[in-house]
Amino acid sequence: MSQQIPDFNAILTFQKRAMGPFVELGQLYVRSYERAAREGYAAFGEAVEFSIAAAKAAVGAKDPAELAQKQAQLASEFVSKQTSRTHDWVKLAQTTQADYAKWFEAANEELTAATRQSA
């Protein structure tokens, strides 16, 4: 009596095909999270720098007019940086959305192809 040896290559191929899209999704998630974390870190850094500069301006001002002028300048620079940062966030969101759409399309095509082969 002979035993049939399973075809491990077929099993491995199936596993790669079945789990491949999920591995790609995990990689996509990590890249998206890293980009968002870096953007958040940069925005937080700018807020801290603004706070430090405002505190130094308050301590170093000789009169209220000088303080008001320095605070207006700092606020203007900060708002400009944050406006630019907002545009960066929008670009990041658009890029991430496009990446996820590509992943979904590829996973859907893979599922459709696998369904056709099994039928």
Summary of the structure (lengths in Angstrom):
residues: 119
radius of gyration: 27.0
end to end distance: 32.8
largest distance: 101.4
contacts: 263
relative contact order: 0.11
helix: 91%
strand: 0%
